[in-house]
Amino acid sequence: MELVKHLTIWSLLLLISGCSTPVVKQTEYVQQVIEQKERPRNVQMNDVNWYVVTPENLEEFLEDFKKKTGDVVFLAISVPHYENMSLNLSELRRYIEQQQSIILYYENSINKPESITKP
């Protein structure tokens, strides 16, 4: 009877401990390959001619401009608005540069160190 008790206890202990032992699986690291897209081509800006027209040179400007283009069209902007346009362009440049740095960060994060390039 004593032997049966001991055998029962030992078999129960083996069953309980057998379920509690963790199963160890070997994990394998797989390098993720992310295709890097080609950067867009650079921006090519067209030339823009600016003419400064004052009351003193208005008549001369109109004659020369009619000879060159045949048409006279006026687009006017005040000095404060011109300054705002300049500030807007600098803000746009800042935004583009920050976006480029974020893109470069992610490109460098997914590439191996030997293939890191700067624009």
C-alpha angles and dihedrals in degrees: 000000000000090000092052090051092052093046091050092049093047094047091048090050091050092049093048095045091045091062094047098054109102119240108235115210122189110236123208125211113229119196108232112228113210117182111234112220122224115262117250117261117267121271114261113202124205121231117263121196118215121199123197109214122186130174088260096057100030098104094045091046093051092052094048093044093050090052093050101041108011092224133079118208126162127212112180133193129178122236095250090050091048088054089050090052089052091050090048091053092050089049089051090050091051091051093049092048091050091049090050091051091051091049091048090050092055093043090053091045094058097040130074114258093250092060097050112126133179122220 
